[in-house]
Amino acid sequence: MRPATKRFLRQLKPKQIFKENGLNKFRLPWWGLLCVMAGAAILAFLLDSFGHLELVRPVGFSTAMIAIAVAFRWQLRHHLWFWGVVVITVVLHALVIVYQTVSTSWVPAFVLSGYATIDLYVILVVISIVRKFEGDESDAEAQVLPSKAHHRSSDQQR
């Protein structure tokens, strides 16, 4: 591993990954919750009609974690590399789901939520690493900061 990569990985902090751009205030509106429930019902119906009801849990968790990661980094949507990372993440998740043997036995919720949290964290770290190597960190913050600066300047004029 290159020394620059080692230095970067040492500097990467978990709080920086999740609290970057105010992610600790992320909330889902009521209509978003309805959409999630409808999507889960459609997913269960489709997988059951194909005879693979055991895949509902892994597909649902993978879809949710990728969607949350995209929502957390939505300010990067104008960058082609971001969508490349998302597509690669979706393909890797699909390969793991298809080639992994799925247990039909009961698994405790804290184990599943632990796997889901680790999955989300890995996706966000990969996006952050690619963002650093692409040099787009200043561009993404520049998109966020002018709107705040504009609001501050309009407040000062009043």
C-alpha positions, 0 to 999 in steps of 0.5 A, a space after each residue: 500500500 502506498 504511504 499516501 494511502 496509509 496516511 489517508 486511511 489513518 486520518 479518516 475518522 468515523 465521525 467525519 464520514 457521518 457528520 459531514 455536511 450535517 448528516 446527523 440531522 437526516 430524517 425521513 418524512 412521513 411520505 418517505 416512510 410510506 414509500 419505503 413500506 410500499 417498496 418493501 411490499 412490492 419487493 416481497 411480492 416480486 421475489 415470492 412470485 419468482 419463488 425466492 422469498 428467502 432473498 427478501 431480507 438481503 435484497 431489502 437491506 442492501 437496497 436500503 443501505 445503498 439508498 441511504 448512502 446515496 441520500 447522504 451524499 446527494 450533493 455529489 449527484 452531479 459527478 460522474 464518478 459518484 454514480 460509477 461508485 454507486 453502480 459498482 456497489 450495486 453490482 457487488 451487492 447483487 453478486 454477493 446476494 446471488 452467490 451467497 447461501 442465504 440462511 432461512 433460520 432466524 437471525 437476531 435483529 441486532 446482528 442484521 442491523 450490525 451487518 447493515 451498519 457496517 455495509 453503510 459505513 463501508 459504502 460511505 468510506 469508499 465514496 469518501 476515498 474516491 472523492 479524495 482521490 478525485 479531488 472533488 471535495 472542494 467542489 462539493 463543499 463549494 456547492 453547499 457553502 454559497 447558498 449558506 453564504 447567500 442566506 447570511 448576506 441577505 440576512 445582514 442586508 435586512 
